[in-house]
Amino acid sequence: MAETVRVTADVTSTPNADARGSAVTTLRPVATGPALRARWQRRYALALATLDACLLFSGITAAALLRWGAPAGRVGFYGVDYYGIAAIFAALWLIVLAFSHAYDTRRLGLGSEEFRRVADAAIRVTALVAFVTFVGKLPLSRGFVAMALPIGLVLTVAGRYAARRVLHRLRRRELCVHRVLVVGTPGASGSLAKGLSRSAFTGYQVVGTWAPSARDVLRGDPESRLREVLARTQADTVAVASTGFSAAALRDLAWQLEGTGIDLLVSPALTDVAGPRVLIRPVDGLPLLHVEEPALDGPKRWLKSALDRTVAATLLVLGAPLFVAVALAIRVSSPGPAFFRQRRSGKNGKPFSILKFRTMCDGADAHFASLVASDVDRAGGMFVKDPSDGRVTRLGRWLRRYSIDELPQLFNVLRGDMSLVGPRPLPESVEQAGSEVRRRLLVLPGMTGLWQVSGRSELPLDESVRLDLYYVENWSPAFDLMILWKTLRAVLRGSGAY
């Protein structure tokens, strides 16, 4: 990572002196950073449009072949062969994608919004084709349309995912990033900078932190300290830690950035609340944030429970041969039972017996309390796992690496004690101290969760608890699907598990 440049404001400095008191020459233009960002964003959007066009044309052509199974020149629609039909459909789809803001650079490369807009465009194309075909009484094959639209959607989403993976690799090499100047009090700006830098794939590269004085921001003239700092760091984005920042200072900051091409991000004092729970309500010119309550119960939870049990039952049937093979291997490799049971705290603290494949020597759990007591200050805390734990068998290490030891928990999911996705279940013997830890018990514990796809056993205790709480507060079906997908990738890599 590039070295972070810290810029400090001296409240006694003048507009023509820097933080060390030396004279400041004519300022360089601050447009260099925004121009570089705009360049790679345009190239990425153009590459996406080209990729979408190729995939849509190929998918719709494949649908025509599947429907008619004829050579290119023999299939016609008002004198247009299926290549022409595919080109027309692809062009129409690209237009709808553009109008659905599927190429909006603010939504590319991060989060589910990009994929949601691609799906939204597919629905609009379907409605448009159905309407035009019905009104115009066009003899367009419904079988062809029924195949072309799903194939086009699947290929487009797959292409977007592949493009996102390439973008993430580039960002890990510090390419295609947003150069961010973090503004705020030293403590708040440092905390925000740490959060922005936590994951390289988000594309936010912190190039400086700045703790300005009131007159640095409120002056509003073109020679202000803000422009000097932007010129020095070549930032294309300003992120404001709003704690301790007055409304007047924030407004003046926004005014000074007008026309520069520099983005303004404002971090609210309220953290760890996902976008779907936050609504902006303008009241008498004030943009108030309305925060919805977490969806702890209701129809979505019933749907989650039904899906959990259906998927668990299906996987248990399909995985029966694997279960038998692993159980036999455990019995042969070390003395003791094939399965391990332990009391855990479930929803609302209700205890249940969790089921896992045994990965340790028989009776090793008797030493768990002393292990937690000796390593409570180490990363992991109450979730402690020692990579050199001598209690783990040779086969057990392999089972843990690929999380095969967790598969018997599908029986817990089928019984309703656990969910496929949720906070990590804690042993009853671990002291449930603090409201933050207890709040994890508001929902069913899960076989996998947000912490597992964010570092697994390598995460420190406070980060593990924070991620579990974030899931409890912001659960959604789409969030579950994202975690399940990332869990598969984490398991295949086998990193962070021991």
C-alpha angles and dihedrals in degrees: 000000000000116000112266113241112218115205117190126196121227110212089209095053123111126226090261099049130073127221091280093049096251121136118267118225125212108311121253116237111272091213095088094084096046090045092055091048093048090051096056092040091055091048093049093048090048091049090050092050091050091047092048091050093051094046094046093048091048093046095048091045089052089051090053091051091048091048101044104014092205135129116272099260098049102061114081141175112187088334094313117117121220092267088062091046090051091050092050093048092047092050091048091048092050090052091051090047089054093049089048088058091243088146096048103132092214090066101041125106100010137068131356097286093092093055092043090056092049089053090046090054090052091053091049092049090050092051092045095050092046091049096047093044092050098043095041093041089226117179093233115153111249090204090058092050092045090057100036097056099050092042091049092049094048093048093046094050091046090050092049090050092050091048090050091053090053090049091051091052090051091050091053085059088051094253126129092020137142111243103221130199109199114212126193144075114328094256096043095043092048091052092048092047090053091051093049092049096046094096123031094203092068088072099227110133111186107219097173148355122219131191102194128193120236095261092049089065104026097052094083098193121130092248093058124138089252093065090045092053092045090051091050096049098032088220120175095194133046116205115194123204095211096202106112092006114122121226090241092052092048092049091049090048090054090050092052092052094053112117095011097097089234117138120229120216122184121198110208122219087245109083139181093034116125123228099253090062094052123079126178113228115187109212117180091332094315116119100219121190113228110201116202120217117259114269097243096151140012138077095326090056091050090051090048091052092049092049092046093055094042093051092043093052092048094049092047091055094044093043098047094107091051091049092053093047094049093046091052091047091053093049092049097044099050138007116262140057123318093232132056122210127193135169112250135179112253134183112335088002094294107154122232137170113255118209124215139154109266111254099167136061112282110276095016091127089072088077095050096100093053090047092054092046093052096044103034092117093049124092105283099034108181087007090055119164121169115212089210096044106151092204092072115093124227092251089043092060090056092046091050094047092061095030092241088137088067096059097091087065085080084082088057089051091049090052092049096246092114142019130225089245126030145097118318112273112243125216115251089236092064113092110246095218122168134026092259093062093042091052088065087069093066090090136035114280115246141226087229134012147167094287092055092058092044101058107314112212093357093073121101118243098256092051092048091052092045092053092048091050091048089055093048091051098043107031118153135157091251090051090053092052091050092051092048091052093048090046090059090053093047092050093049090051091048093206125145095018124113 
